[in-house]
Amino acid sequence: MMSSKVIHVDGVFLGTAIVCDGLNTLRFYATHESVRVLHNACMPDLLALYAQVRRLFKRNMLTFGFKPA
């Protein structure tokens, strides 16, 4: 069974960080349109992945006015 962590910012579910088997990396499964560009991105740790997702989400909220569902 794979291990995963839910990623949400300001109460908005953005996706899941999935631990890749045999690799010390996390793969991001994007569920929110504002962070779709990061879908399947791999990062070395959860903090780096969360920071990237959060930054993109916040920028897109300001730029495009994405509203929480």
Backbone bond lengths (Angstrom), bond angles and torsions (degrees), N, CA, C in turn:
res aa  C-N    CA-C-N  psi(-1)  N-CA   C-N-CA  omega(-1)  CA-C   N-CA-C  phi
1 M - - - 1.451 - - 1.526 109.35 -
2 M 1.313 116.60 136.79 1.459 121.62 179.28 1.524 110.16 -81.40
3 S 1.310 114.37 150.22 1.458 121.10 175.70 1.523 108.14 -97.03
4 S 1.335 115.81 146.09 1.463 118.88 -179.98 1.525 110.18 -149.74
5 K 1.324 114.94 161.39 1.460 122.98 177.16 1.524 108.17 -133.01
6 V 1.312 115.75 134.13 1.464 121.71 177.21 1.524 108.64 -76.67
7 I 1.328 116.56 139.42 1.460 121.37 176.68 1.525 108.33 -117.85
8 H 1.323 114.95 121.54 1.461 120.30 175.79 1.518 108.49 -140.28
9 V 1.330 115.34 149.87 1.464 122.64 179.83 1.520 107.18 -130.82
10 D 1.307 116.75 130.78 1.471 122.37 -179.85 1.528 111.94 52.44
11 G 1.322 116.87 36.70 1.454 121.58 178.30 1.514 115.20 79.87
12 V 1.327 117.99 4.10 1.464 122.38 -179.92 1.526 108.88 -101.93
13 F 1.338 116.92 122.52 1.460 122.37 177.98 1.523 108.74 -73.43
14 L 1.335 116.44 119.58 1.463 120.80 -176.12 1.518 113.27 -105.90
15 G 1.324 117.18 -26.28 1.449 119.94 -179.37 1.512 111.47 162.93
16 T 1.333 114.74 -165.25 1.454 121.66 -176.57 1.521 110.13 -133.75
17 A 1.329 115.48 139.55 1.462 121.71 173.29 1.521 107.17 -95.68
18 I 1.320 117.34 120.39 1.461 122.71 -176.24 1.523 108.96 -111.45
19 V 1.332 116.27 128.72 1.462 121.07 178.29 1.523 108.31 -72.86
20 C 1.334 116.40 125.43 1.463 121.51 178.95 1.526 109.41 -80.16
21 D 1.327 117.43 131.80 1.461 122.24 179.44 1.518 111.17 -62.14
22 G 1.322 116.30 131.74 1.456 121.36 175.63 1.515 114.81 77.28
23 L 1.302 117.54 -11.73 1.460 121.42 -179.95 1.518 108.55 -116.01
24 N 1.292 117.00 147.57 1.460 120.16 176.32 1.521 110.24 -91.23
25 T 1.318 116.01 53.07 1.462 121.06 179.96 1.523 110.11 -134.19
26 L 1.306 114.34 162.34 1.458 122.01 175.26 1.522 108.41 -115.42
27 R 1.323 116.22 137.73 1.460 121.58 176.51 1.521 107.49 -107.06
28 F 1.330 116.78 134.88 1.461 121.56 -177.94 1.519 110.18 -94.20
29 Y 1.333 115.87 126.58 1.456 122.12 173.92 1.527 107.17 -105.36
30 A 1.329 116.48 103.70 1.469 121.90 -175.89 1.523 110.90 -78.33
31 T 1.332 115.62 136.28 1.462 120.68 175.65 1.525 112.07 -119.42
32 H 1.308 117.53 -15.40 1.470 121.92 -178.63 1.525 108.71 -104.67
33 E 1.308 115.83 135.59 1.470 121.08 -176.16 1.527 113.21 -57.88
34 S 1.311 118.21 -32.04 1.467 121.04 -176.68 1.525 113.38 -67.58
35 V 1.335 117.77 -18.48 1.474 120.80 179.95 1.526 111.87 -120.23
36 R 1.319 116.35 16.31 1.468 121.61 -176.72 1.532 112.64 -57.80
37 V 1.324 117.32 -30.14 1.464 120.96 -179.21 1.535 111.47 -62.85
38 L 1.319 117.66 -21.93 1.468 121.44 179.20 1.527 113.11 -91.98
39 H 1.327 117.74 2.18 1.466 120.59 -179.88 1.531 109.99 -56.47
40 N 1.321 115.95 129.47 1.471 125.19 -178.74 1.524 113.97 71.75
41 A 1.323 117.94 9.55 1.470 120.22 174.61 1.525 108.98 -67.50
42 C 1.329 116.23 142.79 1.466 121.60 178.64 1.522 109.54 -112.84
43 M 1.324 115.42 136.66 1.464 122.46 -179.64 1.523 108.68 -133.92
44 P 1.335 117.05 156.35 1.463 120.38 -176.83 1.524 114.42 -73.86
45 D 1.320 118.06 -26.36 1.466 119.13 -179.06 1.526 110.96 -150.94
46 L 1.317 115.14 165.34 1.459 121.11 -175.62 1.520 112.52 -65.05
47 L 1.313 117.49 -38.78 1.461 120.37 -178.96 1.532 111.43 -62.85
48 A 1.325 117.07 -43.44 1.470 120.98 178.36 1.528 110.67 -63.69
49 L 1.317 116.89 -42.80 1.462 121.13 179.75 1.526 110.95 -65.78
50 Y 1.328 116.72 -46.11 1.463 120.97 179.37 1.529 111.17 -60.04
51 A 1.330 116.73 -43.90 1.466 120.60 -179.32 1.528 111.03 -61.05
52 Q 1.321 116.78 -42.29 1.473 121.44 179.73 1.533 110.83 -64.88
53 V 1.325 116.13 -46.30 1.466 121.01 -179.42 1.528 110.28 -63.92
54 R 1.324 116.89 -45.39 1.465 121.69 -178.99 1.529 111.24 -61.71
55 R 1.328 116.15 -44.78 1.469 121.12 -179.77 1.532 110.79 -60.28
56 L 1.326 116.50 -46.69 1.464 120.57 -179.65 1.533 111.03 -65.60
57 F 1.316 117.30 -42.50 1.461 121.31 178.89 1.524 111.10 -60.31
58 K 1.325 116.84 -48.83 1.471 121.14 -179.01 1.531 111.05 -62.12
59 R 1.340 116.75 -42.61 1.465 120.76 179.67 1.528 110.75 -63.44
60 N 1.331 116.70 -44.43 1.462 119.99 -179.68 1.522 112.34 -69.17
61 M 1.321 117.43 -30.59 1.468 120.44 176.06 1.527 109.90 -63.60
62 L 1.331 116.37 -40.75 1.465 120.60 179.52 1.527 112.01 -74.06
63 T 1.323 116.29 -44.23 1.463 121.66 -174.66 1.525 112.98 -73.35
64 F 1.329 116.33 -49.24 1.459 120.52 -172.40 1.520 113.71 -106.93
65 G 1.307 117.11 -6.64 1.456 120.24 177.81 1.508 114.83 69.72
66 F 1.343 117.61 31.96 1.461 119.44 175.58 1.517 108.53 -57.50
67 K 1.307 116.43 135.02 1.456 121.74 179.75 1.528 109.15 -107.80
68 P 1.332 117.45 143.06 1.468 119.20 174.60 1.522 110.48 -60.10
69 A 1.320 115.83 142.64 1.470 120.61 -179.44 1.509 111.76 -74.67
